[in-house]
Amino acid sequence: MNTQGSLTRFSHTVENYIRYRPGYPPDLLEFMKNKMGLSAQSVVVDIGAGTNKLTELFLQNGNPIHAVEPNAFLRDFSTDLDKIDHRHISEEQLAPFFGKNGFAYHEIYYLQTFDFEGVKGRYLSCSYAFDEKHPRHATAMQRLSDTFEVHSETGMVDFWYLTKIYFGQIA
């Protein structure tokens, strides 16, 4: 099996990902402490750790943590962003993981505000973005600039994010 594509899929985006992608909302840790009993002694497993933004939050809390990034193998089977998008995971698909004890759900919204360079960096942080070598890069940058001009207020735009938390005791 050829894993080279999956190993390099994000290699051209890492710098922008680290610089322009948000971390997790500050309220997340407090929610987990208050509603889930998280303490510094809680052992955490971060499945789908990616660039370790969530892992870092738990390390700052003093948690022993196991970070797992399984996508190096799985990305070989991903040919369409719409099919692999995490937003397509349903509660019905999660139910077997938690088993008979079920799970609870909580949402935390948070905001990131960008100037045009930030929007450009945020776009270029995506694995599917047209990088500088792609023949459609200049057109994409022009369309991004035009869209920014239409939607910006005082040279800034807001990006709203939603953190979805599914939690429970695994049976």
C-alpha positions in Angstrom: 0.0 0.0 0.0 1.3 3.5 -0.9 1.2 5.7 2.2 3.3 8.5 0.8 0.2 10.6 -0.2 -1.2 10.4 3.3 2.1 11.2 4.9 2.6 14.4 2.9 -1.1 15.5 2.5 -0.7 18.3 5.1 3.1 18.9 4.7 2.6 22.1 2.7 0.0 23.4 5.2 1.7 22.7 8.5 3.1 26.2 9.1 -0.2 27.9 8.2 -2.1 25.3 10.3 0.0 26.0 13.4 -0.2 29.8 12.9 -3.8 30.4 11.7 -5.9 27.5 13.1 -7.4 28.1 16.5 -6.7 26.1 19.6 -9.6 24.9 21.7 -11.8 27.2 23.6 -10.6 28.1 27.1 -14.0 27.0 28.5 -13.4 23.4 27.4 -11.1 22.5 30.2 -13.4 24.1 32.8 -16.4 22.2 31.4 -14.5 19.0 31.5 -13.5 19.6 35.2 -17.0 20.6 36.3 -19.1 18.1 34.3 -16.8 15.2 33.7 -14.6 15.2 36.8 -11.4 15.9 34.9 -8.5 16.3 37.3 -4.7 16.5 36.8 -4.6 12.8 37.6 -7.1 11.8 34.8 -5.5 9.8 32.0 -6.5 11.2 28.7 -6.5 9.6 25.2 -6.6 12.1 22.3 -7.7 10.1 19.3 -7.1 12.0 16.1 -4.5 14.2 17.8 -3.4 15.9 14.5 -1.1 18.8 15.4 -1.6 18.2 19.2 -3.6 21.4 19.9 -5.9 19.5 22.2 -3.1 17.4 23.6 -1.3 20.6 24.6 -4.3 21.7 26.6 -4.3 18.5 28.6 -0.5 18.7 29.2 -0.9 22.2 30.6 -3.5 20.7 32.9 -0.9 18.1 34.1 -2.7 15.1 32.6 -1.0 11.9 31.6 -2.0 11.7 27.9 -1.7 9.3 25.0 -2.0 11.0 21.7 -2.9 8.9 18.7 -3.0 10.1 15.1 -4.4 7.3 13.0 -4.9 9.2 9.7 -1.5 8.3 8.2 -3.0 4.9 7.2 -6.7 6.0 6.7 -6.0 9.0 4.4 -5.1 6.5 1.5 -8.8 5.7 1.4 -10.0 9.3 1.4 -10.7 10.7 -2.0 -13.5 13.2 -1.3 -13.6 15.8 1.5 -17.4 15.6 1.7 -17.2 11.9 2.5 -14.5 12.2 5.2 -15.8 15.4 6.9 -16.2 14.9 10.6 -19.5 16.8 10.5 -21.1 13.7 9.0 -20.6 11.6 12.2 -24.0 11.0 13.7 -25.0 10.2 17.3 -26.2 6.8 16.0 -22.6 6.1 14.9 -21.2 7.1 18.3 -23.7 5.1 20.4 -22.0 1.7 20.0 -18.7 3.2 21.2 -20.2 4.3 24.5 -22.4 1.2 24.8 -25.3 0.7 27.2 -24.3 3.7 29.4 -24.9 6.1 26.6 -23.4 9.6 26.4 -24.1 13.2 26.9 -23.4 16.1 24.5 -22.3 19.7 25.0 -21.3 22.6 22.6 -18.9 25.4 23.0 -18.8 28.2 20.5 -15.7 30.4 20.1 -14.4 33.1 17.8 -11.3 33.9 15.8 -10.9 37.3 14.1 -8.7 37.7 11.0 -7.4 40.4 8.7 -6.9 39.4 5.1 -3.5 37.8 5.8 -5.1 35.7 8.5 -7.9 34.6 6.1 -5.3 33.7 3.5 -3.3 31.8 6.0 -6.4 30.0 7.3 -7.3 29.0 3.7 -3.7 27.8 3.0 -3.8 25.7 6.2 -6.4 23.4 4.6 -5.1 20.2 3.0 -7.3 20.8 -0.1 -6.1 24.4 -0.6 -4.4 25.3 -3.9 -0.8 26.1 -2.9 1.5 28.5 -4.7 2.5 25.9 -7.3 -1.0 25.0 -8.3 -2.2 26.6 -11.6 -5.4 27.8 -9.9 -3.7 29.4 -6.9 -3.8 33.0 -8.3 -7.5 32.7 -9.1 -8.2 31.2 -5.7 -6.4 34.1 -4.0 -8.3 36.7 -6.1 -11.6 35.1 -5.2 -10.6 35.0 -1.6 -9.6 38.7 -1.7 -12.9 39.6 -3.4 -14.9 37.6 -0.8 -13.0 39.2 2.1 -13.7 42.7 0.7 -17.4 42.0 0.6 -17.7 40.5 4.1 -15.1 42.3 6.1 -15.9 45.1 8.5 -13.1 47.6 9.3 -10.6 45.2 7.5 -11.5 42.2 9.7 -13.8 39.1 9.5 -15.0 36.8 12.2 -14.6 33.0 12.0 -17.0 31.2 14.4 -16.1 27.7 15.5 -18.1 25.0 17.3 -16.5 22.4 19.6 -18.8 19.4 20.0 -18.2 17.3 23.1 -19.6 13.8 23.4 -18.8 12.2 26.7 -19.7 9.3 28.9 -18.4 6.1 30.5 -17.3 3.4 28.0 -19.1 0.2 28.9 
